[in-house]
Amino acid sequence: MSEPYKKEALVLGAGIAGMEASLLLSRAGYMVHLVERRSYTGGDMVLFEEVYPTLECATCLLSPRQQELLQDSRIKLWVNSELEAAEPGERGFRVRVRKRASYIDAAACIGCGACFEPCPVSAPNEAEMGRSQRKAVFVPFPGALPHLPVIDRERCLHLNGQDCQACKDACVFEAIDFGQRDEVMELEVEAVVVATGARNQDLSQLTQYGHGRYPEVYSALELERMYSSNGPTGGKIISREGKVPGEVALVHCAGREGKGYCSAVCCMYLLKFNHYLRHRIPEVKVHEFYTDLCIPGQDQQRFFLRMMEGGTDLVRTPRLRVERSEDGLQIVYEAQGGGQARRSVDMVVLAPALEPREDASHLARMLGLELDDQGFFADGSSSRRGPPRGVYVVGSAGGPRGADAAVAGAMAAVAKILSAGQGVG
């Protein structure tokens, strides 16, 4: 007897929401095509050390899902890949996915890293926010899964016409394949789960905070990687000059003055940073500057109260700027009673707005999705029409979400897919 027909689903994005949806669909009997534009799974969350409000190890939360996903024969993981086209089909959607060449033979490579050191190219590592350097052949960070290097075609000397094959010469397993080309897959699927996440606002546009101008001003992800045990400083919270800060300003709502937009999650992760700082630097003085606090739910409120027990200086202000004087960095802010006030600090950490991905409009046109007022995919709560039949928006693709909300949304989407009669019978 022939094998029963399996329905197929496309999941866009291999962050926590996309992985959860993929695993649940696989358990329900679906063949899942999981498309991720980066070379690794886990999304931004894989760069974290801990998640709020439990302060659970992020790796401990993600790693079992990543391992199960990689071993699941019903999940086809396409990293370094993007959706190129989608149109209605007989069974749902006909889609075209492009997998960019990594120039690594995955079957031959054992992930030993012998190809890294001989490479003469050095470039800022995007996964470490430029705090460390990488080669043209690289794995973004220790523990990335799948643990396979990728070759940066923009920086590789060989791929740009120069006489260099240092990485190929160093590989005894002959895993470097400069002849590799992009692959294009044509698929027909019953359901599309959009889990493409969000991105941080470009801080270079917010000149009042001095990010990129003052080396002591950091983005939230830069501090996250600084605290992480597998990050560029090995978990030490130190400035670029190697100094341990005595006073730190955590700036909520960076760049959202007058916009009426709340990212929802930044209050909670800055409270987590409060914990980070006190854990690694017990004598540190923390100042938290905010416009409004978003502390939803009892667990989050208990977490907030616990973080405030250490004597944090909580300052409400509608606007502020960062200046540098002979005494170092200063936070210049509008005081509650009127007029300006100043605080001297050694380090500033900014929580920028979460924004839609840069390709959100293009993806929305392909899949027939609406965008909300902020440019995120309308998930039904922000649109009377909601997504078209067979398309499901989960995680921060529909607006800023924490890990727990992202997982819950993925579970709800899969339940809708199955209850809509799309389960395998």
N, C-alpha and C positions, 0 to 999 in steps of 0.2 A: 504494500500500500504506500502510495506517495505521501510525503510529508505534508501536513495540512498547511494551507496558505497562511502566512503571517502578514498582519498589517504592519505598515511602516510609519514612523513618525520622524520629523526633523526637529531637532532642538538646537537653537542658535545661542551659543554661549555656554562655557563650561565652568562658570562660577558655582557657588553653593546652590543656587536655585536651579540652574541647568543640570547639574549633576544629580540633584534629588529627583527632578522630573524624569531624567533618563533612566535612573535605576528603578523607579516605580513603574514606568512604562515597560521596561524590560521584564520585570516580574509579572506583569499582566500579559506577557506574550508578544509584545511588540518588538519588531526589529527597529532599533533606534539609530539614527545618524546624528551624531553630536558634533557640531561644527564650532570650532574655536579659532579665532584669528591669531591668538598668541601661540607660542610653542609649548605651553604648559596649561594644566588645569588648575582650578581653584580661584580664578579671578583675582581681584585685589585682596580678598580675604586671606589668601595664601601667604601674603606678605606680612600679616599681622602676627603678633606674639600671643595675644589673648583677646577674647571677645567679652563684651559686657552683656548682661550685668553679673554673670556668674564668674567672670575672669577665668573661664575655661581656656585651656591651651588651644589655640586656633588649629595647630597642626593635628592635635589629638582629635579634634572635631572633623577635620577635612580628610586626613589620611585614610581612614577606613573606607570612606566613600571613593576616594581616588583609586585605591587599590582594587576595590570591588569593581569599579568601572572599567579599569584596564584589563581585568580578568574575565569580564562578562562577554561571552561570545555573541550575544544579541545586541551589543552596543558597538557600533563602528565609530571610533573617535577620529575625527579629521582635524588635527591641529594645523596651524599656519594656513587656515582656510577661511573662505568667506562665501556667502551666498551671492551669486551673480544675477540670477533671474528666477522669477516665480510667476506662474500663471495657473488659472484653474485647470484641473484635469478631470478625467473620468472618476477617479477615486478620491480626489481632493485637490492636490496641487502637483504640478510638474515643476521641478526645481532644478537649477544648475548650480553646482558648487565648484569653486576653483580651489585646489590645494596647491599652495606655492611650494616650489622646490626648496628643500632644506639642504640639498647636496650631501646628505648623510644617508647611507644604506642602513635602515633601521634593523634589518635582519643581521647585519654583520657587526654593528656597533655594540660595544659592551659598556659604554659610558665611562671609560677609564680616564678621559681627560688628557691623554698624552698629546693630543693635537693642539692644545691650547698654547702652551709655552712657546713653541717654535714660531707661532704666528707673529709677524713683525708689526701688526696693526694694533693700536690701542685706542679705545673710544670710551666715552662716559657710559656707564651701565644704566640703562633706563629703569630697570627694575629696582635699582638702589638710588633712584633720583639723582644720578650723577655723582653720588658720594664715593663710588669706587669705579675702577676702570675694568673693561672687558676686552677680549680680543675680537677679531672678525669671525672666528669660530668660537662658540661659547654656549654655556648653559647659564641662564639668567641669574640663578642663585642656588646655593646648596639645597638639595631636597626637592628641586623642581621635578614634577612628574607630568608626562613621561620623562625619564632621565636620559634624554638624548640631546646632543648639541645641535645647533643650527648654524648655518653660515650666512652672515649678513652680506647679501649680494651688493649692497651699496658701498660697502667698505672693503670687501675682499679684493685683494690685488689681482689675483688670477682671473676673477670674473669681470674685472675691468681692464683686461688686456695686458696685464703685466706678467713678467716671467717669474711667477712665484707659485710653488706648490708645497710649502714647508709643512703644512698640516697633513697633506697626503703622504709625504715622505715619512712623517713621524708615526703614521698609523700602520701597525703590523697586521691589522685585521682587514685592511683594504676597504674601510668603510666610507672613505671620502669619494664621492661620485660627482665630479664636476659636469658630467654629461646629463645629470638628472634635469628633467623639465617639469613645468607645472602640469598637474593632472586636472582634468575637468570631468566631473561626475554628473550624469543625468539621472535624476531620481523621481519616483512618483510616490507621494506620501499622503496619508489620510489627515494628519494633523501637523501643525507647526507651532512649537512652543518658543516664544521670543523671550530669551533670558540674557539679553545683551548688556545689561547693567547700565551704569552711568559713568561719568568722568568728573574729576575735580575741575572747578573753574580755574582758568589760567591766571595765576597770581601776578604775572607780569603786567596785566591790565590794571592792577590795583596798586598804583604807585604810592599811595598814602601809607602803605605798610612796609615798604622798603625791602620786600623779598627780591633777592637777586642783586640788590644794591648793598645791603648790610649783611655780612656773613652770619651774624647771630640771629637772623630771622629765618625760621624754618616753616615748611608746610607740615600738615598733619602726617602725611605719609613719610616725610623725612624723619620725623620723630619716631614714628612706628618702626621704621627700619633700624633706627639707632638703638632702640630698646630690644629689638629682636636678637635672639642668640645667634641666628645665622646671618645677621646683617653685617654691614661694612665695619662697624666698630665692635663687633662681638658682644653687643648688649650694653656697652658703656655709653651713658648719656654725657657726651662731651661736645664742646664746640669744635668748629673746624680748626681752631688753633690749639685744640687739645685740652681746653680748660673745663673744669666742672662748674656748672652754673650755681650761684648762690640764690638768685631770685629769677623766677620764670613767669612770664605773662602768657596765659592761654587766652587767645582771642576768639570768642564765639562770633558767628554771624559775619565773618569777614567778607566785605564786598556786597552785603545785602541791604545797606542803608537805604531806606525809602522804597524798596522794591516790593515789600509786603510778601516776601517769599521765605519760607522756612525749610531748611533741608531736613529737619526732623531728627536726624541721627547724630548731628555734630555735637549737640549738647552732651549726649551720652558718651561719645568716644573721647571728648575732652575731659569728662569726669574720669574716664579710664586712664587718660594721660596723667591726671592728678595722682592716681595710684602709682603709675609708672615712676613718676618723679620721686615720690615719697619712698617708694620701695628701694630705688637705687641710690637716692641721695636723701637720707633721713632728715638732714638739717635744712633742706631746701625750703624757701618761702615761695608759695604759689599764689599768683594773682589771677583770677578769672574775670575777664571783661565780657559782658553780655548785653544784648538788647532785650531779648526775652528768653526765658528758659522753657524748653519743651521736654518734660519729664513724664511720659505716659506710663500708666500702669503701676501696680503696687511694687513689683520687683524693681523697676527702675527708680521709684521713689525711695525705696529702702537703700538702694545703691547710692543715690544722691546724698541721703542723710549720712551714710557711712563715710563717703568721701569728704563731707564737710566737717567731720569730727576732728580732723587734724588742724583746724584753724585756718582754712583757706580764706584769703581775702577776696570776697565776692563783690564785684563792682558793676553796677548797672549804668550803662551810658549809651546814648543814641549814636554816638560816633567817636572815633578816635583816629590818631595817626601815630606813626613811629618816627622819632627823630634821633639823630646822633649828635651828642655834644662831647665836650672834653671829659665829662663824667661817664660816658658810655651811652647805651641805649636809653631812651626815655619814651614812655607811653604818655602822650598828650591827649587828654580826653575831656569831654564835656561833663562836668559834675552835675549831680542831681539837683543841687540848689542853685545852679547857674554858674557861669564862668568856667574857666579852664583849670584843670588840675594836672599834676605830673607824677609819674612813678618811674623810678630808675630800676632797670632790670638788666640781667646778663644775657637773657635769651627770650625770644618771642616765638610762639608756636601759633600758626594761623589755621583756623577751620574754614576753608573756602566752601562756597556753595557747591552742591552736586548738580551737574548739568546733564542734559541728554547727550548721548554720543554724537560725534560729528556726522555720522552717516544715518542718523535717525530719520530724516526726511526722505532719503532715498529708499531706505528699507520700508518705510510706511507706504510709499507709492507702490512698491513691488507687492506688498501683502494686503493692500487695501485698508490699512490702519489709519485712524485719525490721530492727531496730536493734540494734547491738551494745551492750556495757555502757556505752560513753561517749556513745551516742546517734547515732553515725554509721550510715550505711546498711551493712548486712552485705553484703560483697562475695563471700561464699563461703568466704573464709579464716577469717572470724570467725563463721560460721554453718554448721551441717551442711546446712541446706536451701538456703541461698544465695538469690539473687534468683530470682523466677519466670521462666519461659521468656519470652524476648523482651525482658527488662529487664537492662541492663548498667550497673554502677556503676564510674565511673572518677574519677581524680584525688582530691582531698581530700574529696570527698563520702563516700568510704569510710574516711576517716582521714587525718591529715596526710601530705602528699606534697610532695617537691620537684619542680621542673620536669621533670627527666629521668624520674623515676618516673611523673609524670602523663602524659607523652607515651607512655611504654612501655605504660602501662595502657590508653590510648586505642587504641593499635595492637593490643593483645591483644583488646580488646573487639570491634573491627571484624573481626579474624580469626575470632572466635567466631561473629559474625553471619553471615559468609560461609560458614564451614564447617558451620553448622547448616542449610545448604540455603536460606538467605535471600538468596543472591546473585541478581543479575538474569540470567536465562537467555534 
